[in-house]
Amino acid sequence: MAQEDGDAPPLSFDEFRRVDIRVGTIVAAEPFPEARKPAIKLQVDFGTEIGVRKTSAQITKHYAPEALIGRQVAGVVNFPRKQIGKFMSECLVLGFPDADDEVVLIRPDMGVPNGGRMY
């Protein structure tokens, strides 16, 4: 039986630390018309240790590609790469649903160095 949102089982701090969430800056963004659902291809600079990673995100309701350049976002960088059509996703940018269940990206409220790991 699948867990309902809010009913996730407890996890230890060590388990939480296995998820490598870093801050990065979007350095490139373009429409992804081949995707099944409207999406944007992103390149995110996670700093010198990790580098630039590619991903796609279904964020077209709130964001235009050109407006995303230079924006800092939070992303998971230790998921395995995933093939999405002809595109290889190398990270997962994070967001929360708005009232209409559309993604709103997570970002720091002030600039921080790329690659910083979430505490």
N, C-alpha and C positions, 0 to 999 in steps of 0.2 A: 504494500500500500504506500502511495506517495505521501510525503510529508506536506502538510498545508503550510503556506507562508505563516511565519510566526510560531510554528510548531517544530522548528528545527531542533534536533537533539543538541544538548550541551556539548561544547568542545573545550579542550584544554588550550592554554595559551600556546603550548608547543604546536598543537594542530593549527591554530590560527597563524602562527609565524611561518608555516609552510607555504601559505599563500603570499607570494612576493608582489606586493602592491607598491608601485613606484609612480612618481610624478614625471611627466614628460611634456614637451611642447610640440604641438602639431606644426610640422614644417611643410606638409603638402596635403592637399585635399582635392578630390575630384569626384564627380558623379560616378556611380556604379550601375549603369543601365542594364547590365547583364544579370544583376541580382534578381532573385524571385520576388523580393519585397524591396521597395525603394530604399537605397542605401548610398553611403558615401565611402569611398576608399580614403584611408588616412595613412600618413606616414608620421610617426611620433618619435621625436628625439628624446630618449631616456638617458642621455649623458654618455660620457666616455666609457664607462664600464659596460654598459648594455648596448649602446648605439641606437640607430634608427630602426624601428620595427614597423611593419605594415599590418593594417587591420581594416576591416570594414565595419560600419555601424549603421543601424537603421535609425538615423537621427534627422531625416529630411524634413520632418514637420516643424522643427524649431531652428534648424541650422542650414545655412547655405555654405557650400564648400569654401568660397572665398572669405567668408567671415570667420572661418575656423583657424586660418593661418595665424600662428603666434599665440594661440590660446593654450594654456596649460590644462592638462587633464590627468586623472588618475587611471592607472591601468595595471592589469595583472600580466606579469612578464614571464611567468614560469609555467604557463599552460603549454602543452605540445602544439606544434604548428598544425593548422587545420586547412585543408583544401576546400575552398568555396568557389565552385565552378572552376574557372581558369586562374583564380586568384588564391594566393597562399596567405592566410592570416597567421601572424606571428605573436599577437598579444590580444588582450581584451580590454577595451576602454570601458570605464564604469559609469553608470548613471542610475538615476531613480525614475520611477514612473510619475508623470504628472496626473492630474485628475482624469485625463482622457487616455491614460496608459501609454503615453508617448514618452520617449527617453529624454531626460534632462541630464546632461553630463555633469559629473562631479569634478570640481576644480578647487584648488586652494584659494582662499580669499585674499592672498597677497602672493607676489612672485617668490618662488623658492628655486634652488638649484635643481636642474633636471637630474633625474636618477635617484633623488631622495626617497628612501623607503618609508612607508607609512608605519608609524608606531602603533 
